Amino acid sequence: MTSRRHFLGGIGAIATAVSAATVSRVTMAALPEPAIQTTPDTMPPLVPQSGRPYNPVVTLNGWTLPWRMNNGVKEFHLVAEPVVREMAPGFNAHLWGYNGQSPGPTIEVVEGDRLRIFVTNKLPEHTSVHWHGQRLPNGMDGVGGLTQKAIDPGKTFAYEFIARRPGTFMYHPHADEMTQMAMGMMGFWITHPKARHRLIDEVDRDFVFLLNAYDIDPGAYTPKIMTMTDFNLWSWNSRIFPGIDSLNVRKNDKVRIRIGNLTMTNHPIHLHGHEFLVTGTDGGPTPKSARWPEVTTDVAVGQMRQIEFLADEEGDWAFHCHKSHHTMNAMGHDVPTLIGVDHRGVAKQITNLIPEYMVMSERGMADMAEMEMPLPDNTVPMMTGQGPFGSVEMGGMFSVVKVRQEQKHGDYKDPGWYKHPEGTVAFKVTGAIAEPARFKSEGGQSMPRLKKSEKDVEVRIRKPAGLMQH
Ligand SMILES: [Cu+2]
């Protein structure tokens, strides 16, 4: 047992031989009331009412956990429990999370804060909480079996440590991890610097979200936890487009976005219209000499990235994972590619037998986004979202950064669609168009063939069918 453990005599008195200890009934009566959130709305930043001041973050479709001060210690209360998460309007998933939502609430503290985090387990199995990226006593690291006894159902444990280094972190179980993370148990953690920091700039807006993935059959409610690679829902904070809120900023705001990846694959996150710098990871702030401009940054599994940019271009800028299958929602994958296959003749014959038969995707998949296909209950279309010019044909890990001159400082409300200045939208060309000149020569090869083959070979692309998954 370390001496740092006992910030408070009262709690220390009930400590057992392990550092993260079960909390006795007497202490339970003194636990901070757990705050519960039932909506998936993006809540306004939680301005600190006690402790050192800081500029709070905004959790996309989420919220920050309130705390109380107890003799100089910041106390939080997490409740691990089954939750119903609305992943998009009309689509609810039965997940596990914390304090009413998945992901759990964001925890915001200040470098140097002394912390006590109570964790009550209302799950049907034991759990633990690992504080990803933190410097802390080994016994507070939350690895069930290794550094503590797992928290049995119905029990409450306390974790106590000092927030030693500022940065971008997360928390998640380290007990039956495969199940519990597949069910949505995770949350964001910010440690704000205690004073001006050479490598941490002040920003006007600071957004955070976690990347997560689920495998929920169309019409079902509960994720399949055995899935290792073929997930069908790619989400930000357990929301899928068009259920993900836009990131609304004022023109010329300095914007920071922090992203953590708790899926089983990497996600190249791409911003339109601006270049950004990666200013930090879960390892800490990135030295200034090691930053370079990017428009896409890969967030690998178990990693966190914080990006920063000056939002100096007005508009509705797409912001998404660049893996094209991650900007789609649940779909059957066992569909061969029909692009280029002309089935008009076949379709006509089938229509004679089944009048409502329709041919899908012979010109691409965009028609699927536009036609209202009948879907099982509790299922969202594969790609959807109505923009000002029609269907956006996206799903999953997609949102919009809305940059507006008239957005007020500190106002996070959705300003609606961008009103493009006259003459700044791509337009349809009418009238005669000159044939493009084609390059005729056969040059370019350093070792040209001696003799040309009799017949040209033509390849038709057919994407892999059958077990293809995104
Ligand atoms: Cu992705």
Residues whose N, C-alpha, C, O or C-beta is under 5 A from the ligand:
A	BS01	CU	N266 H267 P268 C321 K323 H326
